[in-house]
Amino acid sequence: MTITTATYDDVLAAEPLVRPHVSPSPVIRSYALEKELGLPASRQVWIKDYGWTPVGSFKLLGALNWMAHHAEEIGDRPVAAHSSGNFASGISYAGMRFGKRVIIVMPETAPKIKFERTRSFGAEIRTYDISTDHETGLRDQLTKQIAEEEQGVQASPYNDPYVIAGNGVGALEVVRDLESQGRSISHYFCQVSGGGLMAGQALVVAHHFSDANIIGVEPEQADDFKQSLVAKERIRVDHPTSICDGLLSYDVGEYNWPILKEKVHSCISVPDLKTREAMKWLYDNHGLQTEPSGAIATAALLSGEADLSGEGDIVVVVSGRNVDEETFRDWIDV
């Protein structure tokens, strides 16, 4: 079956729908990474930091585009969705902006800050035990139950063309910023879980910089996308585990896969210890307090696993910064 998924034109169409609700997040040059990597003066490294959004991650971009396209259909009904926490706050923010009720299914072990942010935008939260979900399937059951019992409209955190296109708006911010300075991109490091962020970013980066090496990054024990690239088909990991709570989907979405397999050239899987070291590196060198999922792309860049030869600049995505203070301090004690 052929899946009709998002296109670059869909990203362009999403931008005017997203922009009234959120300003662009910064693209920051990292002199420290340039020094760490030993790059020549002609090449620069840029951090795309989604931690500056009102929900502390990239997730509201796709959520806003999804909500804009479904607002009329939703009417007075609620929106039902499952999330490890960042899409929860993203779709909740979108619900607040569009005046819609949102009900979220979240792991009971999600960081406190993700619960707090989600509730702050008016969402209702139901919880489940993520440690047994690979056996019980309770997450999907609860989300479906809410949609059925309350006649709700179900939103996917990643497996949806509108979500993919909305997330791509963040990459438009990157390429326009660099193009305005006469820069080009040789390498683009971005997180992969369900693929909503990576697919949207890849559509834009590949369109503007066709020679760019687009590199996916995921946890070592949740490397379904890396396995999928090798197998040339979607592979499911039944029990993904990592401190990167935002990167524990079982597989990439069916709408995401056609984009990912075409435009993402490779994938680096990162052990949790390296992610913790990257969290510490970002804090020590840039004062950024990042969640593990947000820092893992930097970990891949610092690992030396990727061939960085080329003439253009390197972009690394910090996808989110929602982490509890005490937990963060424990993780960077390496």
N, C-alpha and C positions, 0 to 999 in steps of 0.2 A: 504494500500500500504506500502511495506517495503522500508524504506529509507536506502540507502547505504551511510554511513557517514564515518568520519575519524576514524582511529585506532591508537593505540600506535606506530605501525610500520610506519604509515604515518608521525608521528611526527619525528621519527628517520630519515626518508627519507628527511624531510624538513630541518633538521639542516644544512647539507652541502650546501643547496641552499641559506639559509639565512645568514650563517656565513660570507661569503665574503663581505657582505654589512653592517654588524653591529656587534659590540662586545657585549659580555654579559653585562647586567645591574647588578648592585651590589645586593647582599644579605647581609643585615647589621643587626648585633645583636643589639637589643634594650634593654639595661639594664634598661632604664626608664620604659618600659612596664612591664618588669619582676617585678620591684618594685611595680608598680601601681597595678598589678594583684595579688601580694602577692605569687608568685610562689616559690617553694623550689629551692635550689641551683642546683638541678639536672636537672631542666628544663629551657629551654631558649626560647626567642621570637626573631623571625627574620622578618625583613621588606624586601620584594622584591620590589624594587623601580624602576619602569619603567620610571620615570621622567628623567633618565640619558640618554635615547636614543636620537638620533638626532632629533626626532620629539616630544620629551617630553612625550611620552606615549608608551604603548605596541603595538599599532595598526600597526606599520610598520612590525612586525614579520609576521602576517598573510598576509599582503599586499605583502610583498616580495615573500613569497611562492606562492601566487596566481599569481603574475606577472611572476615568473620563469616558471610556468606551462602553462601560456597563451601567452607568448611573441611571439612565432612563429605564433600562431593563430591571434594575434592582428596585426602583420605586421606593415603597415603604418596607420592603423586605430586608432582612439582615444579610450581611456578607459573612460567610464561614470560610475559615482557612486554618491550616496547620503551619507551624513555624517553630524553628529552634529558638527564635527570639527576635531576630532582626527584621524579617518580613512581617512579624507580628506588629512591631512598632511602625513599620512602613505602611502597611495596609490600614492600621489604626489612624495614622496621620492623614492618609488619603480619605478615610471615612469621615474624620473630623472636618476636613476641608470641603467635602461634598455633602455633608450632613447625613451620613449613612451610619447605621448601627453595625458594629463589627464584633463577631464572636471568634475567638482564637483558641486553638488547641496547641498547648505548649508542653514541653517536658517539665516535670516537676522539679528537675535539677537545673533548669536554666538559670543563668546569672541573675541576681536580684535586680541589677540595673535594667535588664531586658524586660522583666516583669513591670518595673516601675515606669519605664518609658512607655510601654504598651498601654498600661492603665491611664497614664497621664493624658493620652489622647482620647480617652473615653471607651476603650474596648472592654468587653467581657472576656475572661480567660477561663478555660477548662484545662485541666492538666492530665498527664498520663505518665506511666513509667517507661522511660526510653530504654532501660536496660533489658526489658523483655519484649519490646515492640517487634523485634525481628521474628519472634515466635507468635505473638498475639495479634499483630496488626492493628492494635487498638487506636493508634493515631489516626489512621485512615477511617476506621469504623466510627470514631467519635465525630470526625469532621463530616462524614456522610450523614450521620444521624442528625446532627444539627441542621444540615441543609434540608433534610427530608421533613423533620418534625416542625421546623419553623419556616418552611418554604423559602429557605435562604438560597443565595447564589454563591456557589463555591469558587474560591479563587486559589490558583496554584502559585506557590512562591517562586516557581521557575519554569514549569512546563506549560508555557502559554506565549503565543506570538506577541501579544500586547506587553507582557512583562519583559520579554527579550528586547523589544523595540524601545521601551522606556529606559531600560538599563543602558542601552546604547547611547543615550543622550549624554551620559557622563564621558564617553569616549569622544564625542563631538567636541566637548570642552577641551579635551587633551589635544586633539589634532589641530584645532583652530588656534589654540595658544601657541603651539610649537610652530605651526605654519606662519603665524604672524611675525615670528622671530627668524624666519628663514631656516628653521631646523627640520630635520627628518628623523624618522624612527627606524632603527635597525633591529631592536629587540623590545618586546612587550610582554612583561611577566604579569599574569593575572590568575587569581584563584578559580578553581573549578570544583563544584559540588553537583548540584542539579544542572548547572550550566547556564542559568539565567543571566548572570553577569558576563561570563566569558563569551557566550554567544553574541550578546549585544555589543560588547567591546570589539570582538573580532570582525563583525560586519563593518564597523566604521574604520578600524585600523587598516584592514585589508583593502578597503576602498580607497583610502587616501595614500597609503604607503604599501604598495603591492609587494615590495621586496622585504617588508618587515617580517622578522621571525617571531611569530606569536606563540608564546610558551604557556601552557597550562600548568598549574601547581596544585597539588592536593596532598593530604596526609598519607604517610606510608602505609598505614593500616586502613585506609579508605580510598584505595587507588583504582576505583572502578573505571575512571576515564582513561587512565594510562593503559589498563588492560584492554579497554575497548579499542583504543588506537591500534594496538598490536593485532587484536582479533578482527578488526574492521567491522565490528558490530557491537551493539550495546551489551556490556557485561554488567551483571548485578553482583554487588558485594553484600552478602546477607547480614553481616554483623560488623559494620564499619565502626572503628574505635579511634579516638584521638582527643586531645585537649581542644582541638579546633571544633567546637560544638556547632559552628555554622557550616561545616563542610562534611556532614555525615549523611548525606542522601545515599540511598541504596544504589542508584544509577542515575545517569543523566537523562533528562526528559526526552520524549520522542520528538518534540518540536525543536529541541536544542541540538540533538545529535547531527542532523544534516548540515548545520552550520559548523559545528565543531569539527567534524571529520574532514570538511573541505578546507577550513581556514586556519585551524590550529595545528602547528607543525610538529609539536612534541609536548611531552608532559613530564614534569619532574615531581617525584614523590619525596616528601620530606619527613624524617622522623621528628617526633615531638620535641626531643632535646634541641634539635637545630632551630625549631620554631621558637622555643623559649630563649635561646641565645639571640635570635633576631629581635625578639621583643626587648631584650636588654639592650641590644645594640641601638635600636631606634630610640629608646629612652635615654641612653647615655649620650648619643650623638645629636639627637633632635628634640629631646624632651617629649616624645610622643608616647602616651600610654595606650598601647594597642591591645586588642583582643588577639588570641592566637590565630584565628582565621584571618585577621587583618594583616598580621605580620608574616604569614607563611610565604607569600610571594617574595618578600625581602630575604627570607631564609634561603629560598631557592637561588636567588641572585648571588648571595654571599657564599653559597656552597661551592662554587667553582665548577658545577656540573655542566653548565651551559657553555657552549663555544660563543664567546662574545666578540669574535672578530667581525669587522665591518666598519662602515664609515659613519653611520648615523648615531643618534642618541638612544639611550635606554630608558624605558618607562617601567616603573614598578607600581603596582596598585596596592594601597592600603585600604582594604574593603570595609573595615569597620573598627570602632574603638570602644565597643561596649563590654567592659570587663569590670568586675568588682575589685575595689582597691586592695583588699586583703589578699585575694587570690592572685592578683597581678604581682604583688610583692613576693609571694611565694614562688611564682613561676620564674621571675627574673633572678632568683637566687641560685644562679648556676655558675 
